[in-house]
Amino acid sequence: MIFWDVFGDKGLPIRATVFEMGPLLLSRLMNLNDVQEGVLNIAFKIADEEKAKNKNFQLIDLKDLQAWLEDLAARADELTTKYGNISKASIGTIQRSLLVLEQQGGEHFFGEPPLNINDLMKTKGRCGYISILAADKLMDSPRIYATFLLFLLSELFEEMPEVGDLDKPKLVFFFDEAHLLFNDAPKALLQKIEQVVRLIRSKGVGVYFVTQNPLDVPDTVSSQLGNRVQHALRAFTPAEQKAVKAAATTFRANPAFDTEKAIMELGVGEALVSTLDAKGQPTIVQRTLVRPPNSRIGPVTDAEREAVIEASKNFLETDYSKTIDRESAYEILQKRTAERADAEAAPANETAGTKRAGGGSSRSDSFWTTLGKTLIKTGVPLATRVLTDALKGRNRRGGGGFTGFGALDSGGGASSPSSEKSATAKSADEKYVPFKSINVVERGILGGRKRQ
């Protein structure tokens, strides 16, 4: 016995890669329209070309596909002329659908190592192994359940060879609680199930759907089923009576009893059974007793489950308990983004350095320019005022003096008595007299200092 679990809680994890799913199944699973499906096909086409250049460029998990779509959106204008229109709006829609898939547990299903179909058909001598998939948590994630079944049925149909009509099938599927499988199932899943039921028998695979009400199975699927085992049905409402009548009409009638009445009279361990004969024709329905199983009826304990899981690792071809996270498209695209950012930052840094080198001179020039403007604004009016006062003073005194700030007084104009003193005496008698009219000979004595 082998226990499996998509989430890896109650059995060995079941995984598949994005590349194995392919754009067609993913598009149908996410209910994409034709335009969005075309964009996804383009994404896989370009990814194949990238893989030819770099063997590690593979779309393995959801983060690989999401990062790849982001890269394509950034280069949409460049790629459109070669591959067709790549709409950013379509890529956004695909990303939203992938987000829903991820929130339902897609990160657990997509990854490595992927499931090897041969591990489902392991034998020990003349006996085979029973594989049980834990679906108690899986059925709360209908998208992941549908994704898993789409992948599994597609892999079986593509990988297994044609063997014709075998006496014993190589693999038999039992889908318990089939109403959970078909309720709100994507159209793509229903089409794939119908295809498998019709054509998978020639590959040595049998399929059984287990449900309480025959109406849970779509007509397109139930019409392809050859073996039927019907347990008791109770009809208390018009809908239940309709279900009983529908179940009775699917059997080949037996003149010995009324099939519709017998269905409501069956007891515990009884069933109506009809199979295919050697010619492939359904046999007349028979009322039979079902042999009780020799195994224990009841849930397995956690310790027993762990023991079975550990034992199954010894004969399976792949160790599914260890997750492989190798370099793939996500890591390669991260490196490309970092390299592109560094390449774009280098010229910007050079430009910034040049600006900083010339910025000091520019600021210095700006300082001196501002200072010069200030001096001109204040000095020119001052010089004009000084010259104006000088001209006015010359006209009044005839001595040609002018008014200066803090000038040295030598006794006034030419008629000053102090002019007859010696040079030494004159020097000694000089006094600091601000705003005084001075002799023309000593013109230019400003600011309290005598020009020598």
C-alpha positions in Angstrom: 0.0 0.0 0.0 1.2 3.5 -0.8 -0.2 6.7 0.7 -0.2 9.9 -1.4 -1.1 13.5 -0.6 -0.8 16.6 -2.8 -0.1 18.6 0.3 2.4 16.1 1.7 0.6 15.8 5.1 -0.8 12.3 5.0 1.3 10.7 2.3 4.0 11.1 -0.2 3.7 14.4 -2.0 2.4 14.4 -5.6 4.0 17.0 -7.8 4.1 18.1 -11.4 6.1 20.8 -13.3 4.5 23.7 -15.2 6.2 22.5 -18.3 4.6 19.1 -18.0 1.1 20.6 -17.6 1.6 22.8 -20.7 -0.2 25.9 -21.9 -3.3 24.0 -23.2 -4.2 22.3 -19.9 -3.4 25.4 -17.8 -5.5 27.6 -20.1 -8.5 25.3 -19.8 -8.0 24.9 -16.1 -8.0 28.7 -15.6 -10.9 29.3 -18.1 -8.8 31.7 -20.2 -10.3 33.1 -23.4 -8.7 32.7 -26.8 -6.5 35.8 -26.6 -5.2 34.9 -23.1 -4.6 31.3 -24.2 -2.6 32.7 -27.1 -0.4 34.8 -24.9 0.3 31.8 -22.6 1.2 29.7 -25.7 3.6 32.5 -26.7 5.1 32.5 -23.2 5.8 28.7 -23.4 7.2 29.1 -27.0 9.7 31.7 -26.0 10.5 29.7 -22.9 11.4 26.7 -25.1 13.8 28.9 -27.1 15.4 30.1 -23.9 15.7 26.5 -22.7 17.6 25.7 -25.9 20.1 28.4 -25.0 20.3 27.5 -21.3 19.2 24.0 -20.2 18.5 25.3 -16.7 15.8 27.7 -17.9 12.8 25.6 -17.1 9.3 26.5 -15.9 9.0 24.2 -12.9 6.8 25.9 -10.3 4.4 28.8 -10.1 7.1 31.4 -9.2 8.9 30.5 -12.4 5.9 31.1 -14.6 5.0 34.3 -12.7 8.5 35.7 -13.1 8.6 34.8 -16.7 5.3 36.5 -17.4 6.6 39.6 -15.7 9.6 39.6 -17.9 7.5 39.2 -21.0 5.3 42.1 -20.0 8.3 44.3 -19.6 9.5 43.4 -23.1 6.0 43.3 -24.7 6.7 46.0 -27.3 9.9 44.3 -28.4 8.4 40.8 -28.7 5.1 41.7 -30.3 6.5 42.2 -33.8 8.0 38.7 -33.8 5.5 36.5 -31.9 2.3 38.5 -32.1 0.5 40.8 -29.8 1.4 40.3 -26.2 -1.1 42.3 -24.2 -0.2 43.4 -20.7 -3.8 43.2 -19.8 -3.9 39.5 -20.8 -0.8 38.8 -18.8 -2.4 40.5 -15.8 -5.5 38.3 -16.2 -3.3 35.2 -16.3 -1.4 36.4 -13.2 -4.6 36.8 -11.3 -5.7 33.2 -12.2 -2.3 31.9 -11.1 -2.7 33.8 -7.8 -6.0 32.0 -7.2 -4.3 28.7 -8.0 -1.5 29.5 -5.7 -3.8 30.4 -2.8 -5.5 27.1 -3.1 -2.2 25.2 -2.7 -0.6 25.4 -6.1 2.8 25.9 -4.6 2.5 22.4 -3.1 1.5 20.7 -6.4 3.9 22.4 -8.8 7.5 21.4 -8.2 10.0 18.6 -8.3 10.4 15.7 -8.2 7.4 15.1 -10.5 5.2 12.0 -10.2 6.4 8.9 -12.1 3.4 7.1 -13.5 5.3 3.8 -13.2 5.2 4.1 -9.4 1.4 3.8 -9.5 1.7 0.4 -11.2 4.3 -1.2 -8.9 3.9 -5.0 -8.3 5.3 -7.4 -5.9 5.3 -10.9 -7.4 1.8 -11.4 -8.8 0.3 -8.8 -6.5 0.1 -5.1 -7.1 0.2 -2.1 -4.7 -2.8 -0.1 -3.7 -2.3 3.7 -3.9 -4.5 5.8 -1.8 -4.8 9.6 -2.3 -5.7 11.6 0.8 -8.5 13.9 -0.4 -9.9 15.2 2.8 -8.0 18.5 2.4 -7.8 18.3 -1.3 -11.5 18.5 -1.9 -11.5 21.9 -0.2 -9.3 23.1 -3.1 -11.3 22.3 -6.2 -8.8 23.9 -8.6 -5.9 21.9 -7.3 -8.0 18.7 -7.4 -8.9 19.4 -11.0 -5.3 20.3 -11.8 -4.1 17.0 -10.3 -6.6 14.9 -12.2 -6.0 16.7 -15.5 -2.3 16.1 -15.1 -2.7 12.4 -14.1 -5.2 11.5 -16.8 -3.2 13.3 -19.5 0.0 11.6 -18.4 -1.6 8.2 -18.5 -3.1 8.8 -21.9 0.1 10.1 -23.4 2.7 7.8 -21.7 1.0 4.4 -21.7 1.2 2.4 -24.9 -1.8 0.7 -26.7 -2.2 -2.8 -25.5 -5.7 -3.7 -26.7 -8.2 -5.6 -24.6 -6.3 -7.2 -21.8 -7.7 -9.9 -19.5 -6.5 -7.9 -16.5 -5.9 -4.1 -16.6 -2.5 -2.7 -15.6 -4.1 0.0 -13.6 -7.6 0.7 -12.1 -8.8 4.0 -10.8 -11.6 4.3 -8.2 -12.9 7.8 -7.7 -14.7 7.8 -4.4 -17.4 10.5 -3.7 -17.6 11.2 -7.4 -20.0 14.1 -6.9 -17.1 16.1 -5.5 -15.3 15.5 -8.7 -18.0 16.6 -11.1 -19.6 19.4 -9.1 -18.4 22.8 -10.4 -15.7 21.0 -12.4 -14.0 23.0 -15.1 -15.2 22.1 -18.6 -11.7 21.1 -19.5 -11.7 18.4 -16.8 -15.0 17.0 -17.9 -13.8 16.8 -21.5 -10.6 15.0 -20.4 -12.5 12.5 -18.2 -14.8 11.8 -21.0 -11.9 11.3 -23.4 -10.1 9.0 -20.9 -13.2 6.9 -20.2 -13.7 6.4 -23.9 -10.2 5.6 -25.0 -8.1 4.6 -22.0 -9.4 1.0 -21.9 -7.2 0.2 -24.9 -4.2 1.2 -22.8 -5.0 -1.3 -20.1 -6.6 1.2 -17.6 -10.0 0.8 -15.9 -12.0 3.6 -14.3 -14.7 3.3 -11.6 -16.8 6.1 -10.2 -18.2 5.6 -6.7 -21.1 7.8 -5.6 -24.4 7.5 -3.8 -26.6 8.9 -6.6 -26.1 7.8 -10.2 -27.2 11.3 -11.4 -23.9 12.6 -9.9 -22.1 11.2 -13.0 -22.7 13.1 -16.2 -24.5 11.3 -19.0 -21.5 11.6 -21.3 -19.4 9.7 -18.8 -21.9 7.1 -17.5 -22.8 6.1 -21.1 -19.2 4.9 -21.5 -19.2 2.7 -18.4 -19.6 -1.0 -18.9 -19.7 -2.5 -15.3 -22.3 -1.3 -12.9 -22.8 -2.1 -9.2 -25.9 -0.5 -7.7 -26.6 -0.5 -3.9 -29.8 0.4 -2.3 -31.5 3.8 -3.0 -34.3 5.2 -0.9 -36.9 7.4 -2.6 -38.9 9.8 -0.4 -39.0 12.8 -2.6 -39.8 13.3 -6.2 -36.1 14.0 -7.0 -35.1 10.8 -5.3 -37.7 8.8 -7.2 -36.4 10.3 -10.4 -32.9 9.1 -9.4 -34.1 5.6 -8.8 -35.9 5.4 -12.1 -32.8 6.8 -13.9 -30.6 4.1 -12.2 -33.0 1.3 -13.1 -33.1 2.3 -16.8 -29.2 2.0 -17.0 -29.4 -1.7 -16.4 -30.4 -4.4 -18.9 -33.7 -5.6 -17.6 -34.1 -9.0 -15.9 -37.5 -10.6 -16.4 -37.3 -12.2 -12.9 -37.8 -9.0 -11.0 -38.6 -5.3 -11.3 -35.3 -3.5 -11.3 -36.7 -0.2 -10.1 -38.5 -1.8 -7.2 -35.5 -4.1 -6.3 -33.2 -1.0 -6.0 -35.4 0.3 -3.1 -35.6 -3.1 -1.4 -31.9 -3.9 -1.3 -30.5 -4.6 2.2 -27.0 -4.2 3.6 -24.4 -6.2 1.6 -26.8 -6.5 -1.4 -26.4 -5.0 -4.9 -27.6 -5.1 -8.4 -24.7 -6.0 -10.7 -24.3 -5.9 -14.5 -21.0 -6.5 -16.3 -19.8 -7.0 -19.9 -19.7 -10.4 -21.4 -17.1 -11.9 -23.7 -18.6 -10.1 -26.6 -18.6 -6.8 -24.9 -22.4 -6.7 -24.3 -23.9 -5.8 -20.9 -25.3 -8.8 -19.1 -28.7 -9.0 -17.6 -28.8 -7.3 -14.2 -28.5 -9.7 -11.2 -29.4 -9.3 -7.6 -26.3 -10.5 -5.6 -24.7 -10.5 -2.2 -21.4 -8.6 -1.8 -18.6 -10.5 0.0 -17.4 -8.5 3.0 -13.7 -7.4 2.9 -11.1 -9.4 4.8 -9.3 -6.2 5.8 -10.0 -4.0 8.8 -12.8 -1.5 8.2 -12.0 1.8 9.9 -9.5 4.6 9.8 -5.8 3.9 10.0 -3.8 5.3 12.9 -1.1 7.9 12.4 1.6 5.5 13.5 0.4 2.9 11.0 0.3 5.5 8.3 3.9 6.7 9.0 5.1 3.1 8.9 3.5 2.5 5.5 5.0 5.8 4.1 8.5 4.9 5.3 8.2 1.4 3.9 7.1 2.6 0.5 10.3 4.7 0.1 12.3 1.5 -0.2 10.8 0.3 -3.4 9.7 3.4 -5.2 11.9 4.7 -8.0 11.8 8.3 -6.7 12.2 9.8 -3.3 9.2 12.0 -3.2 9.7 13.1 0.4 12.6 15.5 -0.5 11.7 18.6 -2.4 14.1 19.7 -5.1 14.5 23.4 -5.6 17.3 23.8 -8.2 18.1 26.7 -10.5 15.3 27.4 -12.9 13.7 30.3 -14.7 13.0 32.3 -11.6 16.7 32.4 -10.4 18.0 33.1 -14.0 15.5 36.0 -14.4 16.5 37.4 -11.0 20.2 37.4 -12.1 19.3 39.1 -15.4 17.3 41.8 -13.6 20.2 42.5 -11.2 22.7 42.7 -14.1 20.3 45.0 -16.0 19.9 47.2 -13.0 23.7 47.4 -12.5 24.2 48.3 -16.2 21.6 51.0 -16.0 23.1 52.4 -12.7 26.7 52.7 -14.0 26.1 55.6 -16.5 23.8 57.3 -13.9 26.6 57.1 -11.4 29.1 58.5 -13.8 26.8 61.4 -14.7 26.2 62.1 -11.0 30.0 62.1 -10.4 30.5 64.5 -13.2 27.9 66.8 -11.8 29.4 66.7 -8.4 32.9 67.4 -9.8 31.6 70.5 -11.7 29.1 71.4 -9.0 31.8 72.8 -6.6 33.1 75.2 -9.3 29.6 76.1 -10.2 28.7 76.9 -6.6 31.9 78.9 -6.2 31.3 80.8 -9.4 27.9 81.5 -8.2 29.2 82.8 -4.9 31.6 85.3 -6.5 29.0 86.2 -9.1 26.6 87.0 -6.4 29.2 89.0 -4.4 30.1 91.0 -7.5 26.5 91.8 -8.2 26.1 92.9 -4.6 29.1 95.2 -4.8 28.0 96.7 -8.1 24.5 97.3 -6.7 25.9 99.0 -3.6 29.1 100.5 -4.9 27.9 102.2 -8.0 25.3 104.3 -6.3 27.9 105.1 -3.6 30.5 106.2 -6.1 27.9 108.2 -8.0 26.8 109.9 -4.8 30.5 110.7 -3.9 31.2 112.2 -7.3 28.0 114.2 -7.2 28.9 115.6 -3.8 32.4 116.5 -5.0 31.2 118.4 -8.0 28.7 120.3 -5.9 31.5 121.2 -3.4 33.8 122.4 -6.1 31.2 124.7 -7.5 30.5 126.1 -4.0 34.1 126.6 -2.8 36.0 126.8 -6.0 38.7 124.7 -4.3 37.7 121.5 -6.0 37.2 119.6 -2.8 34.9 116.6 -2.4 33.2 115.0 0.6 34.6 111.6 1.7 34.0 109.1 4.4 36.3 109.5 7.3 38.8 111.8 5.5 41.9 113.4 7.0 41.5 117.1 7.4 44.5 119.3 6.4 42.9 122.5 7.5 40.2 122.9 4.8 40.8 124.6 1.4 43.7 126.5 -0.1 43.2 129.6 2.1 43.6 127.6 5.4 46.2 129.0 7.7 47.6 125.6 8.4 48.8 125.4 4.8 51.8 127.5 5.7 53.1 125.0 8.2 55.9 122.6 7.4 55.2 119.2 6.1 56.2 117.7 9.4 54.0 120.0 11.3 51.2 119.5 8.9 51.5 115.7 9.4 51.4 116.2 13.1 48.3 118.4 13.0 46.3 116.1 10.8 43.1 115.0 12.5 40.4 112.4 11.6 37.5 114.4 10.6 34.6 112.5 9.0 32.5 114.0 6.3 34.8 117.0 5.7 35.6 118.9 2.5 39.3 118.4 1.7 41.8 120.0 -0.6 41.9 118.8 -4.2 45.6 118.0 -3.8 44.8 115.3 -1.3 41.9 113.9 -3.3 41.3 110.2 -2.8 41.9 110.1 0.9 39.0 107.9 2.0 38.2 105.6 4.8 40.5 107.3 7.4 43.7 106.4 5.5 45.9 109.0 3.6 47.1 107.8 0.2 51.0 108.0 0.1 
